[in-house]
């Protein structure tokens, strides 16, 4: 019996790719025992697995409908309101934060600074009436360029102004941690996800990550308890899983800093974990690969790539690039470093090395980062095609001699020999040196 795991990485508006991948895998009868999820991959994986009494093909269709009806906006509306349907401002928190800001006496300290105003006046005079030597030995006035003017407005006009200082500090220093909030566990939207169904015995093991901001470490949330391994010093060996997956843990998983508010669970504050680890490889091998219960295959669905990032035409595109470029490069590096580790870097102390198979599903390049129906539907189609190519390669090249080391299917040709790994090797060992 083959034990399979699938990793669904982060990528926000590219969620349609994951749905298309799952649809193709369902059509081919490929199922998974372990689901390792992050960010939008967690949303897709959890929504997909919540459905009961349906086959996997119907799960993919219902997952598509969930996102189309509940998250993505129709094209006509999106053209003039380019925000998805769940990124709503938290008006209650904003109101409380503003009330606390206005009522706090410390807010009004240092708003009026006569010395700064005087300095701003002197610096303005030196800018607008600056003189330089002329060719005839005299001096002439020089005009500031656009950069000088913009810096003057920022530093000599706005920065010393008490009213501007008050409004700016209200915007940036109030107790608001994100532009939007989706952590409403009792909302109709979150109740449409059946989290209780995830814990049933017939369900696969599902876990997603989030970043613990209090202890500065990656946290894992799962649908059922993971037996803890204790070493001879009575220390827990491996990652700790928090049970169960809930609406709040799912929101924490995707709480991208600045875009979404942080999420507090049991007194601990979390944000998105995908920008730290988007594929959870380490956890897969630490907890799900054991003697007598080996993890045979890992299928990788990484939906963003640096080649997808386009030159921004507006703030909408620029904000998308901000998070997607990080998600793309982190995910790409995670896969490369893991493959290098299991292929070339084999520590002598490793008693149970992994000799399984990695099946990579290539990231399609023609995808945008828009939360509209067209992007969701096109992503679904492209993801299905990419997965079908990976499945074909799997059945053509999946056979190999037993125990001959890790096996890689459908990988990038540039990474198929050791010469192509020189840069990856240097990056990997640099990471290890820093960790040490």
Secondary structure, 3 states (H helix, E strand, C coil): CCCEEEEECCCHHHHHHHHHHHHHHHHCCCCCCEEEECCHHHHHHHHHHHCCCCCHHHHHHHHHHHHHHHCCECHHHHHHCCCCCCCECCHHHHHHHHHHHHHCHHHHCCCCCHHHHHHHHHHHHHHHCCEEECCCCCEEECCCCHHHHHHHHHHHHHCCCHHHHHHHHHHHHCCCCEEEECCCCCCHHHHCCCHHHHHCCCCCEEEEEEEECCCCEEEEEECCCCCCEECCCCCEECCCEEECCCHHHHHHHCCCCEEECCEEECCEEEECCCCCCCCCHHHHHHHCCECCECCCEEEEECCCCHHHCCCCCCHHHHHHHHHHHHHHHHHHHHHHHHHHHHHCCCCCCCCCCCCCEEEEECCCCCCCCCCEHHHHHHHHHHHHHHHHHHHHHHHHHCCCCCCCCCEEECCCHHHCCHHHHHHHHHHHHHHHHHHC
